[in-house]
């Protein structure tokens, strides 16, 4: 046991040292490039970090987080239903689930956004405006259709994550549940899904990272999220490098912690399987 602890602490020290070396090298490269560029390009960070500009970025950040969070919830719920349909004993449900996945995954997301906002939304806009309960969103708003487009598109990918997780649960456990008198729905609810959820959390976290990055494409429908905010600021003040560098930093501030959490969950799951 003592030897295991020594090996564990030694491994952690090696990982920490590698991380430190990587950070130092990255910092040297960044500062070196910055110094070379500053000889020919007059950086104006004092103008870029104006409180008014940062307030605009923060407002865009809130929109990005709101859209991404709601779309992840919607995509996960719909993705679970599609996964269950694809694993259903009924052929018609399996075919419908497969058709949904194949159609959505083979349409460029940019095209799908344009279709949903400039096509489908116009059909619904002919009727009265209806508020969405508890969310303070109207059915004809850009944020509503942005969430709908992201949810529907992501569900086609999330459904495959759910399906793989469910199929990873050994069939003997399902057979044992059925032998105890459980129905198909009950065996899924009480036996399969609780185990599958543990295995799909890391890839779901990775899908959330992809969703946050995909939300940048919602700028094409003039949704004022982070990317459109940066573009509007560049049009007002030609600080291209500065504003887009700040934009990249905002996205990294969202995605890097999520990536770290996903990595930790994957390692924890791998350790759990080894035991």
Secondary structure, DSSP 8 states (H G I E B T S, - for coil): -HHHHHHHHHHHHHHHHHHHHHHHHHHHHHHHHHHHHHTTS---HHHHT-HHHHHHHHHHHHHHHHHHHHHHHHHHHHHHHHHHHHT-SSHHHHHHHHHHHHHHHTS-HHHHHHHIIIIIHHHHTTS---EETTTTEETTSHHHHHHHHHHHHHHHHHHHHHHHHHHHS-HHHHHHHHHTT--HHHHIIIIIHHHHHHHHHHHHHHHHHHHHHHGGGGGGGT--SHHHHHHHHHHHS--HHHHHHHHHHHHHHHHHHHHHHHHHHHHHHHHHHH-
